[in-house]
Amino acid sequence: MDELNCFNTYDIRGEIGVTLTPEIAFRIGRAYASWLQPRRVVIGADVRLSSDGLKASLAEGLLLSGADVIDLGQSGTEEIYFATRELNADGGIQITASHNPAQYNGMKLVREDARPISNDNGLLEIKQLAERNQWSQDKRRGSITAFNNRQAWAAHMLHYLPHKPQRPLKVVVNAGHGTAGPALDAIDTALRAQGIDIDFIRIHHHPDGHFPAGIPNPMLKENRHATRDAVLAHQADIGVAWDGDFDRCFFFDERGRFIESYYLVGLFAGHFLQQEPGCAILLDPRLTWNTLETVTHYGGRAIVSKTGHAFIKARMREEDALYGGEMSGHHYFRDFGYCDSGMIPLMLMLNILGRHSQPLSRYVQDAQERYPVSGEINLTVASPVAALQYIAAHYAADGGTRSDLDGLSRDFTDWRFNLRASNTEPLLRLNVETRGNFALLAQKTDELQQLISLSQA
């Protein structure tokens, strides 16, 4: 029995031809069907050059197991979530590696009601079945149907823009040659049908698995220039850029400046709580102070959850949370089945900006000044465990509070940090924030990076 190294904590990621092949995709389809026993499964794929082949093999594994397959074709991950719920399917699988380099691909798996499948609730069992690769003789072969659900999905997006903006808005949209372009076109068509005319300025819009503008990952600073430059050139109100499967989005203000998603979590939390005070809002532990303050101010109930979509979604269901946000650009919504969406934040931003003449920079300026952040720093180390232990020991006698909910979080009077190992890549991720002290932020960020380096000696 060969071990499959493409299985992660809450999804599947692998290098094509090395740890992920069409044959492995076939086995995953068989294993998924064997474990879940679904009648109908929704599948889709991003634009990567390997995606269609993997999808075909996955579908064959599902079909031979007796499952009927609904193929959305080229899709974003959130379209799989939406279709699984709307079509009352028993599960859904998206072929994607999101923001990973072009030679990688993967899968995100859900069961009925778009409930995520992770190591805590079935992914390990699916992995074991795929590794065993022994299948019973099924009595019937399932059927496969191509289905376009995008119009229904786009109509749902309009629920988050209930009122026509009171002023014209010009928006730069950067799909990064991923799957966001055609989906955005469908939203634009739906908006125009309602008499809402937003001026979308499209860049890197056409899907292209060669990614001629680079991997669609706006978290990388080198990938932000095109959006910034277009905002400035067109004097746009905002810029928006998506990752490859558009389940994450990132915003730029009217001056072309990248807005850390941390501040958007606070902005969206306040927006929702003004409509429904007292509701639960989820946040991840990497950066917290601004969101905690905002939720308290608006009378909400703040809940810190372990990072990662499977953990966030499970906790949101437990708490019936109205909204959840991660500083990585994932935003989760109760009315979207507690799932994450990269397009709903765009609709929310149009809603917020369309009510007043105030620019985006003014909405986030106070939070940026009160709680400056380092930005997420990714560090490649030989031993993440040794680094975490070394850092914990170094600050053990410094007072403050400690949390091991997700990596190591330390909160002191004037500053805090979170250091955690990535769930999807061989990296340590460091985030630092202070209470309005930019000099202290620079000092502590440098101090932590030096300590991490020492921990590997």
N, C-alpha and C positions, 0 to 999 in steps of 0.2 A: 504494500500500500504506500504510494508516494505522497509526500506531504505537499499541500498546496500553500505556497507562501504569499498568495495574493489576497488572503483574507485578513482584514484589519479589525479594529474594535467594533466599528459600526458600518463598514461597507467593504467593498472589494476594490483593490487597486493593484495593478501589476504592469510590468514592462512587457510590451507586445513581443511575442516570440520567445520570451524568456520565462516569465512567471505567469503570463496570461496568453492563452492561445484559443483558437476556435474550438479545439477539442475540450479544453477546460471549460469554456463557456457552455458547451453541450452538457457536460457533466454537472455544471451548476444548475442548468435548467432541469435536469433529471432530479437532482438532489432537492431543489426547491419544491418541485411538484410532489416528490415522495414525502417530504416533511410536512408541507402545508395541505396537501390533497385539495388543491383548488379546482373549481369548475372553469373559471375564466380568469385570465391574467392579462393585464394591460402592459405592453412593452413599448419602448421608444429608445431613441439614440441621439447623441449629439453629433457634431459634424466631423469628428476625428476620422481619419482615413481608415482606421481599423474598425470603426463602430458598426458599419453595416454587416461586415463579415461576422463579427461577434454576435450581433443581434440575430442573424440567420441561424447560427449554431445554437444559441440560447433557445430560440423559438422551436427548433427541431427537438431539443431535449424536452421542452414542455409538451409539444404535440405528441411525441412518442409515449409520454406519461399519461396521456388522455386529457390534458387540459386544452381548452379552447383559448386561442390567443387573439387579442385585440391589438393590432399594430398601429400605433399613432404615427409611425414614420419618424421623420426628424422632429425632435421635441426637446423642450427644456424639462428639467427634473420636476419642476412644480406642475407641469402639465400632466405628468404621470400621477402625481398625488391627486390632482383635481379629478382626472378621469377615473381613477380607481374608486373614488368616492361617488362621483356623479353617475357612473355607469353601474354602480353596485357590484363591482368586480371583487374577486376574492383576494387579489393581490396585484402588485405592479412592480416592474423592474425597468430602471433606466440605465442604459449603457452610457457611461461617462467617466472621465477622470477629472472633471471640473477644471481646475486651474493647473494641473500637473503638466510637465513637459509633453511634447507631442508624441514621444515614443511610448507613453503610458496610456492605459485605459482602465476601465473598471465598471462596477455596477453598484447601484443603490437599490436596495430591496425593501418593499413594504408588503404588509398583508392587508386584510380587509380594513376599510375605513382609513387607508393610508397610514396605518400604524407601522412605525419603523421596525425593522428586524436588525438586531445587533447581537453582540456576544451574550447579552443578558437574557435574550428571549428567542433564541433559535439559530443565530448565525453559526455558532460553533457546531450545532447538530447538522446544519446544511454542509458545512465544511467537511465533517466526518463522513457524511454520506457520499459527497463528491470524491473524497479520497478513496473510499472503499470501492466505488465504481462498479457496484453489482446491482443489477436491476431485474425486477421480475418482468415476466412477459405480460404486457398490458393487453386488455381485450379490445380496446378501441383507440383509434388515433384521433386526436383532437383536430379541430378546424382552425384556420387562421383567417382573420378578416382585417383588411385595411380600413382604418376609420379616422376621419378628420374631426377632432373635437375642439379645434382651436377657437371656433366662433363662440361656442358656449363658454369656454374659458375666458375669452376676451370680454364677453358680456358680464361675467362675474367680476372682472377687474374694475368695471365702472361703478360697482357698488361702493368703492372706496373714494369715489369722487362724486358725492351726492349733489353738489351744487356747481353750476358753471362758474369758472373763475371770473372774478370781477375786473380783471385786467388781462391784457394779452400777455402771453408767456412764450418766451423763446428758449428752447431747451436743446442743448447739444446731447446727442445720444450716441454712445460708442459701444457697439456690439462686439468689438474685438474679433470680428469674423467668426464668431461663435453662433449659437442657436438663437440669440436674442433678437436678431434683425427681423426675421419674418414674424415672430411673435409680436414685436412692437408694431409692425405694420398692421396686424390684425387689431391691436388696441387703437391705433390711429383711426382706422376705418370705423370702429365702433364709436369712438368719440365724435367723429364728424357726423355720423348718423344721428347723434343726439344734439347736433348743433354746437359742439364744443370744438373749437379750432385752435389747437396748440401747434405752434411752429416748431416741429421737430427737425433739427439739423443733424443729418445722419452722417457718421463717419465710420469707416471700417465695418460697413453694414452687411455686406454680402457674406453668407456663410462660406467658409473656405478652410478645410481641414489642414491645409498647408500653413495656416496662420501667418500670412505674409507680414503682418504688423507685430509679430511676436505672440507668445502664448497669452491668451486673454486672462490676465491676472493683475487687476488694478492695485493689489496690495504691493506690488513691486514698483518702486519709485520711477524706474526707467520706463514703465508702461503708462505713466500718467501724462506725459508731455503732450501727446496728441489731443487729449480731451481739454487740457488746460489751454493750449494754443487756440483751439477752435472756439472755446468760450470767449476768449479775448478778441479773436478776429471777428466774431459775429456779434459781439456785445450781448451775449446770451444771459438769461437770468440764472441759469444753473447748467452744469454738465453732469451727465450720468454715465457710468461705465459698468459693464457687467463682466462676470467670469464666463467660462465656456458654456456652462449649462444654465446660466442666468438665475441660479438660486441665490446668488449674492449680487448686490449692487453697491456702488460707491458714488458719492456726490462731490461735486466741485461747486464752490460759490461763484458769485457773479464776477469775482476777480480772478477766477481760474485756480483758486487755492483748494487743494484736497482737504476734505473735511473728515477727520477721523470718525469712524462709525460709532465710537463710544459716545460722542456728543449727539449723534442722531438717535441713539437709543433713548437718551433723556428727552429729546425733542418729541419723539413719537409717543413715549410714555405719557408725557404731559398732555399731548393732543388727545389721546384716548381717555385719560382720566378726567379731563374736563367734560367729556361726554358721559362717562360712567364712573363717578367717584366711588372709591372703596374697593375697586377690583384689584386682583392680584396681577403683578407685573414681574416677569422673570428676567434675570440678568446673569451673566457669567462672572466668575470671580477675578478675571484678569484686571479689569478696571471697574471700580464700583462707586466711588464717592459721589460723583455728579448724579448718577442715576438714583442712588439711594436718597439723596437730598431732594431730587425732583419728585420722586414718588411720594415721599413723606409730605412735601409741600402741597401736593394735589390730593392728599387723602387716600392714597393707594396703599397696597400691601406689597412690599418688595420682598422677593424671594431669590436668593442666590443659588444657582444650580450649577452642577458640573458642566464643563464645556462639552459641546458636541450635540449634533442635531438629535440623535436618539435619546440622549439624556434630557435635553431641554423639552422635547415633545412629550416624553413620558411624564415629566413633572408638571408640564402645563395641563395635561389631562387630569392629573391628580388634583390640582389646585383650581381647575377651570379658569386658568389665567387668561386675561383679555389679550395680552401682548407679551412677547418675549424678544429680547434682542441680545446679540453677541457683538463684541467689538470687532469681530472678523467680518462683519457685513451680512450676517444671517439675521433675518427678522421673521418672527413667527406670529401667527394670528389665529385667535380662537375661531373666527368666522371663516377661516380657510382650513378647517379641520385640524387646528393646532400645528399646521405645517408651515415651513418656511417658503417665502416667495421673494423673488428679486424684482418683481414688477409692482406689487402692491406698494412698496415704499415710494416708487415714482408717483403713483396715484395720490398717496398721502401728501407728498411734497407739493404736488400741483394744488391740492386742497388747501394746504397751509399758506403757500405763497399767493394763491389766487384771491385770498380774502382781504389782503392789505398790500400796501405799496412797499412794505418793509422787505429788504433783500435778505437772502439766506444768511449772509455773514452776520447780520444783526441778531438773528435767532440763536446763533451759537456762540457769539462773542463772549458773553458773560461766563458761560461754562468753560470756554477755552482759557479765560484769564483766571478763573477761580481754581480750575483743576487742570493745569498743563500736564501733558503726558509725553513719554519718550517715543511713542509709536512702537509697534511690536518689533522686537529685535530677534532675529533668528540666528542661532548659534549652533554650529556643527561641533559636537564633542564626542570623544571616544566613549565616555561613560556618563550618561545623563544621571544615573543613580548616584554616582560619586559626587557629581556637581551639586545635586540637591542636598545631599547629606552635609557637604562642606559648607554650603551657604547657610543651612539651618543651624549648624554648630557655631558659625561665625556670629550670628545675630542672636543667639540663644539668651545672652545675658543683657540684651539691650532694652528689655521691657516690651511694651506693646502687646499685640495679640497675634496669635498664629492660627492658621487654618490649613489643613491638609486635604480639604475637599477636592481640590484639583491641582496637583503639584504642590507648591509651597507658596502660601500667601502670608506676608507679614505686614501688619498695620501699625505704624507709629503715629505720634502726635501730628507731625507735619508732612509725612510721606509714607508711601506704601509701595509694595511690589508684589508681583506674582511671577513665579518661575515654574514652568511645566514642560514636560516632554510632549511633543506632538503626537496625536493619535494616527496621523496619516503620513508623516515624513520623519526621517531620522534626525530630528532637530530638537534643541531646547528653545523655548520661546519666552522672552523676557519682556515684561511690561512694568513701567514705573510711573507713578503720578505723585504730585505734591499739592499742598494747599497754597496755590498761588505763588510758589517760589521757583522761578525758572532757574536760578543759580543752583539751588539745592537739587533740582531735577537733573541738571547736567552732572553735578558732583556724584550723586548716588548712582546714576546710570553708568558712569565710568567706573565707579567703585565696584559695582556688581560684575561688570564684564571682566575686570581684572581678577576678581575673586574666582569667577568661573574658570578663567584661564589657569589660575593657580591650582584649582581642584583637579586638573588633569595632569599635573606634574608627577 
